[in-house]
């Protein structure tokens, strides 16, 4: 199974298509939980084929939605990535408003 070894090494290195093929192999052996994880990672790396396979797994009921992940503009409410972005922005705004109120008090 030298091929599998090289696919795993490439997937660790960030190769989306290798990750997709590992997911297809897991799906072939009915290990849908591992396959879904590989499909999610490959889809986040930008491979559209994995996104289509992932949709198919959810449509067939083979995959259970375990966690939410950010898909950019079409993400779900309560997404961790979006919450982090909004809290950073609100922190910056609040920090800026504190500074301006201190400047107002000091007369600068």
N, C-alpha and C positions, 0 to 999 in steps of 0.2 A: 504494500500500500504506500509506495513512494509518492504517488500522485497526491494522496490525501495529505501527506506530510508537507508537500510543497504548497498545496492550497491553504493549509493552516498557517504556514509561515507568511504567505502573501496576505492573508486576511489580517494577521496580526500587524503587518506592515501598512495596512490601510487600503488594500486593493478591494474595491467594491464587488467586482465580478467574481473574484475568488470567494468572497464571503457569500455571495448569492449561490454559487455552486455548492458550498458547504451546507447551506440551508436546504437546497434541493435534495442533497444526500440524506439529511436528517428527516426530511419530509418523506422520502422514499422508504425509510426504515420506521415510519410511523412515530417518530419522536417530534411531535409538533411543538412542544414547548421550546425545545432547542432551535427548531427551524424558525419559529416566529422571532426569537431573539436575533438570529442571524439575519433574517429578512429586515428587521427594524434597523439594525446597524447598517446594512447595505443601502437601505432606502435613505437613511440619514447621510450617507456618503454620496448620495446623488444618483443611484442606479434605479431607473424607473421600472425595470423588470421585477425588482424585489417588491416595489410598492404594489404592483399588480398582483403578485403572488400573495402578498400579505392581505390584500383586500379579499382575495379568493379564500384564504384560510378563515378569515372572519365570517365571510358569507356562508361557508360550509359548516360553520360552528366548530371547527377544529381548534380554533384559538380562543383563549379567554383573555379579555382585556385586563392585564395585571397592573399596568401603570400608564400614566399619560405621558406623552412625549410631544415635544414642540415640532410642528410642521411649518413654522413661520406664520404667514398671514392666515392660514386656515387652522390654526391650533385651537384646542378646546379651552373653555374657561377654566381657570384654576391650574393652568399649566405651570410647571415649576420654572421653566425658562422665562416665561412672560412675567411671572410673579417676581423673579429676581430683577428683571429689567425695570419693572414699575417701582420696586422698593428702592433701587438705586436712584432713580429719577426723583422720587419723593424725598429721599435723604438729601440730595443735592439742593432741591428747592427749599427744604426746611433750613438747611445750613446757610443758604444764601439769604433767606428772610431773617434769620437770627443776626447775621452780620449787618444787614441793612438796619435792623432795629437798634443794634448797638451803635452804629454810626449816627443814627438819629438822636440818640440819647447824648452822645458825646459832642454832637454838633458838627460833625465832619461831613 
